[in-house]
């Protein structure tokens, strides 16, 4: 990610936050929609950088000599964590802490579920070493 993209995302988010503060007094629902729109715009700014990061991870996975299927749960878990963090923060900004907790719980369950193949592989390797 270039410095310019980081500056653009930061400026976008700070300006959006200031506007949301102003809007929150009269129309809190518009403030939340503004935050969602800013997140979407920030994600668009980051698509190129995310593509570069994904390519690097693919190269590292191939170069490691480890079965690429073992890395997939790790990547999925990171994606889940990022989405859950943003979703829970939006819920908290809307004053819905219970919904934020539900989003975080769902994220933890999903992360556990996507990590099961990795846990099975580790267990299998341990059983091979013991037997």
Secondary structure, 3 states (H helix, E strand, C coil): CCHHHHHHHHHHHHHHHHHHHHHHHHCHHHHHHHHHHHHHHHHHHHHHHHHHHHHHHHHHHHHHCCCCHHHHHHHHHHHHHHHHHHHHHHHHHCCCHHHHHHHHHHHHHHHHHHHHHHHHHHHHHHHHHHC
